[in-house]
Amino acid sequence: MNLFGVLEVSASAMIAERSRAEVVTSNMANLETTRTASGGPYQRQLVVFRSYRMPQFPLMLAGLRSNSAQSVRVDQVMADRTPPVRRYEPGHPDADREGYVSYPAINPVEEMTDLLGAVRAYELNASAVQASKNMIQQAIEILR
Amino acid sequence: MIDTPMMRVLGRFLDVNSFRHTLIVSNMANIDTPGYRTRDVNFAAELRRVTGVAEYAAFTPSSVQVQGLLERPDRNNVSLEREGLLLAETQLRYRIGIELLRSEFRKLSVAINEGK
């Protein structure tokens, strides 16, 4: 068994959660964006996680194939397919012929809870790293 | 090799605990992964099996899916409370194992030094 490999599992989760937080923040920032590079209003982005088995070098050296530890990574960032919200603003430069402006369909409350979830999951994994570090430290204590 | 049967048992006890720790951390990492199922080791049975054998038998890890947990709509059933509690518990067990192992080594060292 390898306790150092566990740190990598936690790290992978922290990386994934941080990218989730980044995507959510960008959704919140683009709440009112009507112009994008691809044209049209900004589209809400969603993060999809996937678990995978990380090939662990120390384990391979020891001839052990531990298939239990599952790391996590961002599998894809996909666009929310909800149609944009149309608001009547005839004076707006991006208004269509009928005077409607398409705004991204983003609910700030939803994004906020998502962000909080990402932060909490990040903290959870940070405390798991702390726990693993303690165990490694204790194993070293045997030598003293 | 200088070791006592107690040391061998303690070593395997630590193996089981650190394996369980790996599973708990892996569960925690996948708390937001759709479709992920909580995994754990059958702790009591594994410990009984591992400490029962007298000879040098290596611990072969095997994990099982935990049943009866509340499942979220994305088919993920990781429980934050369960994992947090187990993380603390496993750490304490590991600590106990380490302390007992240290005391075994201290006894050895006393035996060596008193013989001088």
Interface residues (C-beta under 8 A of the other chain):
Chain A: M1 L3 G5 V6 V9 S10 S12 A13 A16 E17 R20 V48 F49 R50 S51 S66 S68 A69 Q70 S71 V72 G117 A118 A121 L124 N125 S127 A128 A131 S132 N134 M135 Q138 A139 E141 I142
Chain B: L14 D15 S18 F19 H21 T22 L23 I24 V25 S26 M28 A29 N30 I31 D32 T33 P34 Y36 R39 F59 P61 S63 L80 G84 L87 A88 Q91 Y94 R95 I98 L101 R102 F105
